Amino acid sequence: MNRVRRRWLAVALVVAALHLVVDAQRPALEKARLELASDRSAYRGGETARIAAMAQVEQGWHIQSHTPSLDYLIPTVLTLDLPDGWAEAKIEYPPHRMWTAQFEPDQPLAVYEGKVRFLATVAIPADWKEDAAEIVATLHYQACDDRQCLPPRDATATLVLPLGEDGEATNEELFVAVAGDGAAAPPSGSGANGSGAAAASVESRPAIAASAPARAAGISFGDLLGKLLLGVLGGLILNAMPCVLPVLSLKLVGILQHAGQDRRAIATGGLATSAGIVASFIALALVAIGVRAAGGLVGWGVQFQNPAFVVFLAIVVVLFCLNLWGVFEVPLPRALSRFDAGGAHHGVLGHFVTGLFATLMATPCSAPFLGTAVGFGLSQSAGVILAVFTAIGVGMALPYLFMAAVPGSVARLPRPGAWMVKLKVVLGFLLAGAAIWLLYVLSSQVSPERLAAIEVGLLVLSMLVWFGGDPMGSRVARVIGRGGALAAIAGTLFLAARATPVAIDVERAPPGGAIGWTAFDRAQAETLARDGRLVFVDVTADWCFTCKANERLILETREVIAAFARLQVVPMRADWTNQNEEIARFLADFGRYSIPFYLLYRPGAEPHLFPELLTKRDVLRVLDESVSREARRE
């Protein structure tokens, strides 16, 4: 009975951790941003001011037209809050596009997408004597994608109109009537707003490409099969990435304990580990589907942005270490670290959980081909996401599937004996390195005081596990120790869950001769590129092993630093250690959902995207070619 309770407690802890991850990745429901601009630098009393309100609708979403197609949809309405005594503003709405949902092809909807421009006319009273007038605009809208409609929201912006003489025309391009940029005309007799072409939807995408599921419907079987094969290959390579190395101790112990057993036991252990890996990838896919359905932004390894998840893994690592070091004979909880393969019942659960843990530790890494497969999957429908993540899981599980298919390869290994006791201690220290790395990640997510409290919690947990796991101790001592350990786990997770994200200083002074990174600013980067500068963007995170390897081995080498200085490259770094919707949106705009991500903005050319694993030769070649292309263009 106690064993059953411990298993259910372990399951409850995992579910609680996943729940915290989902909550952490659930962004705000705002899907449109609003900016205001006026047509003159100053106005006199009695003049008419024209105001442009530009709404930026998040990619993959649309907002309803001012005259929606269906009665139950909420119209988009712009209102201006003007000073007392001013006449009500006249609003001109842009013509909408007709958008067709995948699930309702016979019912097109009138929507706005992308960058949308609303025009307003404001009459300034002739007797207005103030130096300026403040105007507050509110855009009331309902955002939808191909799966859901969110509750109505308000986007607001403020504009100050200067009052005075000698005002000059400004923002002229915003007040030129255009033909609608290819937008579908409003239904006959209705109009978009009664003013029709006076304003238009600006830089909107074709309506049929509004959502990922709609695009997924057009995927050919050959393309899908190719991406699934990339997922299998990327998952296989993931076994050799640095993130998985801390789990090497668990893998070695599990494999060596198979040696000398019958072929059936070896095959069962390999299949159980494979099942744990594949099941964990399916769970990650389901979490990603759920987060996206809730309007969130998803990505590979983003669960490490949640301090509670990082602490949960640290707790599991500490328990594994203590078990390998022989601190307690009976694992606590038993379901988390049962490695004994002495029987069919004992071995299966332990190897299954090892597969789960290996996957969780692997997610901060991005292997070759993996980013392409994940990026493709996360931009498609739920079924494709599930298929791609399952393919990655199968790829990572291939070594264990091979062990199950060819059990004789393991049977020839040395049989377990006394020598394994010392080996387990040595491998425990290797696994302890993972705990150090997790605390390093945590140091960028919580305050130093909270980090110290969490470390104390892990220390108390270790002491209580030792106290309760001593087989020579009394029954009361074991009960107190194990109960206290569970309380320490709950308290440590609570400290992490209540942590407030800390600000990360990207522009801290670099060591001598290193690259002086500046904080990423997309608008500034694009402006610099238009002005003839090269801008190198590095999207990184403290929990990303591959990012750190590229930084140390490639970007911070003497040759690359010298090239950056010689070519006057502007280095920008986007730190994704903590949740950041702007960075997630930037990645998604380029079809990427994982890091590392490297991009070079180039004058007169499309940005260049680098692979996940950098090489000095590739970086230097692209930099030189970009400068040569600009020189030829001039």
N, C-alpha and C positions, 0 to 999 in steps of 0.2 A: 504493500500500500504506500509506504514511504517513497519507494522507487517511482511509482506512478505519479505521485504528487510532484516529485522533483522534475520529472519529464515535462509535466504540464506547466510547471513554473518556468522552465527553460523556454518552452514555446511562447508563453506569455511575455517573457522578456524580449524575445525576438520580434513578436508582433508589436509590442510597445515601441521598440526602436524604429521599426518601419513606419509606424503611425507618426512618430516625431519627424521622420524624414519627409513624409508627405506634407505634414503641416508646414514644415520649414520651406518647402518648395512651392507652396501655394501663394502666388503673388496677389497683389491688389487687383481689383476688378476693373481699374481704369484702362481702357483700350484706346483712348484718344487724347491727344494733347492739343492745346489751343494757344495760338500766338496772334497778336494784333499788330497792325501797322496802319499809319495814316498817309494821306496823299500829299500833305504839305508839312513843312517844318514849323509853321506858325500860322495862326488864323486871326482875322479881325472880327469884331462883333458884327453880326448880320451875314457872315459868310456861311457857306455850306461845307462841312467836312465829310470826306469819304473815308470809310474805315474798312480795311480788309481783315477778316478773321480767318486764319489758316488753321485747319484741323488736320493733324497727322494721325491717321488711323493705323493701329498696329498691324503689321503684316500677318496675313492669314485671317484677319477679321474684317467685318464691314459694319457700318451703322445704317440704320433705316433711313430712307428718304424723308424729306419733309412731308411728302404725300405718299406714305407706304401703301403697298399693294393690297395688304390684308388689314381688316379692321382691328384685329387684336394686336398688331404690331405698333410699337410706340414711335411716333414721328420724331425726327430730329428738329429741335427748335433752338434758335439763337435769340437771346434777349440781351439788351444793353441797359445797364443801370446808369442813368444820366443824372447830372446835377438837378437840384430842385428848380422848377420853372422852365426846363427845356422841353421842347416838343418831343413826342415819341419818335424813335428812329424808324426809318424804313429799311426793311431787311430784304435782300435779294438772295434767293437760294439757288444753288447750281442745279443743272439738269442731272438726274440720277442715271445710273446704269441698271440694266436688267440683269440680275444675277440668278443663276439656276443652281439649286442644291442637288447633290447627287441622289439624295433620298426622295426628292420631289421634282422630277424633271419636267413635269407638266405645269408647274406653278412657279414661274419666274417672279422674283422679288425686286422691287425698286430700292437700290442701295447706293451708298457712297463708300468709296474705298480709297486707300492711299492718301495723297495730299488733296484736301478738299478746300475750296475757297468760297467764303460767304462774303458778300458786300453789304455794307450798311451806309446809309446817308443820314447825317445828323445836321440839323439847322441850329447854328449858334445864335442865341438871342442878341439883338442889336445892342441892348443895354448891358451886356455882360462886362463887368469891370475887373474881374479877377485876372491874374497873370497866367493861370493854367486851369484846366478842368480835367478831373479824373473820371475815366469811364471804365466800368467793370463789365466784361462780357461773360455770359454763361451759356454754354452749349449743353443742352439736355439731350441725351442720346441713349439708344439701346444698342449694344454691340452683340453680334452673333458671328458664329462660324458655321461650318457644315454639320456640327453636332449639337449645338446648344445656343441659347440666347441668354445673356446675362441680365441681371436686374438693371434697370435704368440708372445712369450715372450723370454727374454734372462735371464738366471741365470748365475752368475759369481762367481768365487772363485779365490783366489791367493795363490800360494805356493812358498816358497823360498827354493831353493836347495843349501845347503852348499857345498862349494868346498874345499877339503882338503884331508889329509891322514887319514888312519885308520877308514874308514867308515864301519859301521856294518849294517847287514841286519835288516830291520824293516818292520812291517806290513805284515809279510809273508803270513798271511791268505787271504789277499786281492789279492795276485798274484798267487794263486793256481788255475789252470784250473779245473773247475767242469763241471758236465754233464748237467747243465742247470736247476737243481732244479725242474725237472718235467715240464719244459716249453715245449710247442709245438714246433716241429721242423719247421724251415723255409720252405716255399714252395720249392718243388724239383727244383733244378737247379738254384735257386736264391740266397740262403744263406742269412744270416742276413746282412753280410757285406763283404763277401768274405773270412773271417777268421773263421767263424762258432764258434766252441766251445772254442776258445781261451779265451772268457770271457762269463759271464752268468748273467742272471737276478737273484739277490740275495734276498731271503726272500720275494718274490712276492706272493700275494694271488692268488687263482684260478681265472681265468679270468671271469668266469660266475658270480662271486660274486662282480663284480666291482662297481655296483651302486645300490642305494636304490630302484629305480623303478623295476630293474630286480629282486630283492629279493621279491618285493611286489607281483609279478605275482604268486609266489608260496604260498601265504598265504591261509590257509584253512578258510572256512566260520566260523568254530567253534572258531579258534584262534582269528579271527577278532571280532566276537561277544563278546568273553571274554574281549578283550581290550576295546571295546565300553562300556561294563558294568562297567569296572574299571573307565573309564572316567566319566560316570554318577555318580558313587559313590564318586569319587574324587571331582567332581564339587559340589555335595551336601555338602560334608564336608567343602568345601571352604567357605561356608557361616559362619562357626564358627571360621575361622582363624582370627588372629589379623588384617590382612590387611583390612578386610571388616568392622571391628568395626567402623572406622571413618564414614562410610556411614550409620551407624545405625540411625543417626538423620533423614536422608532422608527417610529411610524405615519406621521408626515409624510415622513420619508426614504423609507419604502417606497412611499407613494402618489406622491410626486414623481418617484421613479425609474421609475414606470409611465408618466408623461406622455411622449407622443411615441411610445410603443410601439404595436404592432398590438393589435387588440382581443383576440386570443387570449391574448397575454401578460398583458394587464391582467386578463382573466377568470381566468386560471390563478393569478395572484398573490392575487386576492381569495378564490378558493376555498381556496387553501393556508392563508391566514391564518385563514379561517373554520374549516377543518379543525383547525388548531392549537388554536383556542379551544374547540371542541366536544370534542376529544380530551382536553384538560386538565380539562374539567368531568366527563367520564366517568371520568377517573383519580381526581378528588376523590371522586366517588360511590363508586367501588370501594374507596378507602381508608376512607371512612365506613362502608361495609358491613362491611369487614374488622374495623375497630375495634369496631363494635357487636357483631359476632359473637364477638369475644374478650371481651365483657363490658365494653367501654369506654363512656365518655360522649362523644358527638360534638357538633360544633357548627361553625358557619360561621366560617372564619378562624382556627380553633384551632391550625393549623400554625405560626402566628406565636408561639405560646407556647413553641416549641422553639428555643433559641438556635442550634442547628446549622442549622436551616432559614433563620433570619434571616441568618446569616453566608453560607450558600449563595447567597441572593439578592443579598447585598452583593457577593459575588465576581462574580456575573454582571453586576450593574450596573457595577462598576468596569471589567470587560472591555469592555462596550458603550461606556462613556465613552471609554476609550483608543482604541477602534476609530474612533469618531466624530471624535476629535481627531487621527487620523492617526498615533498613536504607533507602531502596527505595521501593516504592509501586509497581511500574511497573518494572518487572525483565528486566535486560539488559545483554545480549540480551534475549528476551522473550523465545526463544526456548531452552535456557540452563537450566532454572529453573522455569518451570510453574507447580505448585503443586495443583492448585485449581481444585478440582474434582466436581465443581458445575454443570458441564454439560458434555455431551459426548465429545464435541469438545475440551473443556478446559482440561479435565483430561488425555486424551490418550497421547498426546505429552509429558506432564510432566512426566508421569510414564514410558514412553518409554525411555526418556533421563536419568531418574534415573537408569534404568537398564543398559544403556551404561556406566554411570559413576561408578556404583557398580563394573562392570567387570574391568574397567581400574584400579580401586583401589585394586582389588583383585589379580592382576597378580604378584605382588612381593612375594606372598606367594605360598608355595608348600604344598599341603595337602597330607595325605596318599593316595596312589593309583594314585595320580595325576601325579607324576613324571614318573611312569611306563607307564601310558597311553600316556603322551606327548612324552616320549622318543621313544615309539613304533611308534607313528604317524609321528613324524618328520624324522624318518628313512625310511619312505615308500613313495609311490607315492602321487601325489597331491590329488587324490580322497580319499585316506585313511586319509591324513592330515585333509581334510575337514570333513570327517565323525567323526574322533576322537574329533576334536575341537567342532563340533556341539553336540556331546554326552556330553562333559564337560559342555557346555552351558545349555543343557537341565537339567543336574544334578543340576547346580546352580540355575536354575529357578524353580525347583520342589516346593519350599515353595509357590511361587506365583501362580503356576499352581494349587496347592492344594486350595489356596484362591479363584481362579476362579471356581474350581470345587465344592467347598463347601462354597459358599458365606455367609451362615448362621453363620460360625465361626467368621466372622468379624462383622456381624451385631449386635452381642451381646456385642461388646465393647462399652465403654462410648461414648456418642455423642459428637461431637466437640462443644466447647464453649469458654468462656473467659479464662478458665484454660489453653487452648492450646497456648495462647500467651506467657505465662511464660515458658511453656514446650519448645516451639520453641527456646526461648532465651537460655535455658539451653542446649538443643541439639546443638545449634549453637556453643557453646563453645567446645562441644565434637568434632564437625567437624573441629573447628579451630586447634585442635591437629594434624589433618592431614596436615594442612599447615605448622606447625612447623616441622613435620617429613619430609615433602618434602624439606624444606629449609636445614634440616640436611643432606639429601642425596645430595643436590646441593653443600654443602660445600666441598664435596670430589671430585667434578667434575669441579669446576671453581675456579679462584683465589679469595682471600678475597675481593679485590677491586671490581671485577665484581659481586660477591655475594651481596655486599653492594648496588651496583647500581640497581640490580634486586629487592632487598628489597625496595629501594626507589620507584621503578616503581610500585610495589604492593601498597605502601602507597599512591602514587599519584592516582592510579586507584581507590582506595577506596574513596578518597576525591572527585574525579570527579563523581563517581557513586552517592555518597550522594548529591552532588550539582545538578546533573541532574535528580535525582529521586524524589526530593521533589515535591509532588503534589501541594503544595501551591506556588511554585516558578513560575516565569514568563516563557513563552514559549521559549524566547531567552535563559534563563538560562538552561532550560532543554536541548535545542539543543546543547549549548556549552558543558554542562556537559557530555552528551552522546557521542558527537563527540570526546571530549577530552579523554573519557574513552577508546574508540576504538583506538585512537592514542597511549594511554599508553599501551594497550595490545600489539599492533604491536611493539612498541619500546622495551618493556620488552622481547618479544619473540626474537627480533633481537639481543638483548644483549646475550641471552642464545645461540642462533644459532651460533654466532661468537666466542663463548668461546673456548679456547684451553684447552684440558684435562690436569689436574694437576697430578703430580706423587704422588702415595700413598706409604707411608713408612710402609711396613708390619712389619719391624724389629724394630719399635720404642720400647723404653724401656717399659716393662710391669709393672703394679702395683706390689707391694710386694707380693710374693708368687704365682703369676700367671704364666701361661705358656709363655715361651720365644719363640715366633714364629719366624721362618725364612722364607724368600721369597721362594716360590715354585720353584723347579728346578727338572724337571722330570728325566733328566739323572742322576743327583746326587742322587735322591731318589732311583732309580733302582740300582745304584751302591752300596749305603749303604745297601740295602736289600740283595744284593748278598754277601756283607761282613758280614752279620749276624745281622744287626740292624733292628729294627722296625721303620717304618716311617709313621706317621699319617698325612694325607693330608686333609686340610679343605678348600673347595672352597666356598667362601662367598662373600657378597657384602653389602654395607651400605643400599641399598634399599630392602634387603631381610629380612622381618620381622622374618620368621622362622629361618633364620641363626642366627640372634641376640638372639632369644629366646633360641636356642640350646647352644649358646656360654655362655650366662649368667646362665642358669639353669643346664647345664650338664658339658660342657667342663671346665668351670672356677670354678668348685666346688672343695672342698678340697680333696675328694676321687680321682677324676680323675687326678688332679695335682700331687698328691702323687704317683699314679700309673705310670704316665709318668716319674717321677723322678726315681722311684724304678727300672723300667724296661729299663731305658735309651732310651725312645722313642724320636725319632727326630720329632718335630712338624713343619710342613710346611704349610703355608697359601697362597692360591692363591686368590687374591682380584679381583673380577669380577665387581666391581662398575662401572668401565669404560670399554669400548670395548677392548677386548684382544683376538686375534685370537688363540694364543697358548693355552689359557685356554679353549676356545670353542672347539678346536680340541681335547684337552685332554678329555673333557667330552664326545664328540662324539665317541671317541675310546672305551669308556666303555658303549656306548649306552644310555647316559644321555644327556638331553638338558635343564635341569633345576637345580637350586640350592635351598637348600643346597645340597652339595655332599661331602661325607666323604669316604675316602679310606685308608686302612691300608696295606702298603707294608710289606710282611712277608718273612723271609728267607726260601727258600726251598718250597714255596707254592704260589699259585695264590693270588693276592691281594684280600682283603676282602672289599666288598662294604656294607656300613651301610645304613639303611633306612633314609628317610628325617627327621623324628622325632626321635631324639636320646633318649636313656635312659641310666642312669648311669650303671645299671646292665648289659646291652648289651655291652657297651664300655669296662667295666672292664673284663667281661667274655671273649670277643674276644682277648683282650690284654694278659690275662693269658694263654688262650689256645694256642695262637701263640708262646709264650715263651716255653710252655710245649712241643709243637710239635717240635720245634727246638732242645730242649734238648734231646728228644727221637731220633731224626734223627742223632744227634752226637754220 
